[in-house]
Amino acid sequence: MEKNSKGSGFFAGLIFGGIIGVIIGFILSQKSVKFKDLVAQGREAIREAIEEGKESAARKEAELRGDLEKEEK
């Protein structure tokens, strides 16, 4: 009778451990998704900043070329 008691305890522990593993896996996967979202947002912000910088540099270049042409005349 003692063998059955040990066997049922083992299977209960196995099931309990499996459930805990699934829960922890789910929690960790959600954090991973959030991290990926943050990385994507950061990349988009960097792309926008680079684009704004290029546009600003182009405007400033046009302004300086205009000023230079005025001085040459």
Summary of the structure (lengths in Angstrom):
residues: 73
radius of gyration: 31.6
end to end distance: 108.6
largest distance: 108.6
contacts: 139
relative contact order: 0.05
helix: 97%
strand: 0%
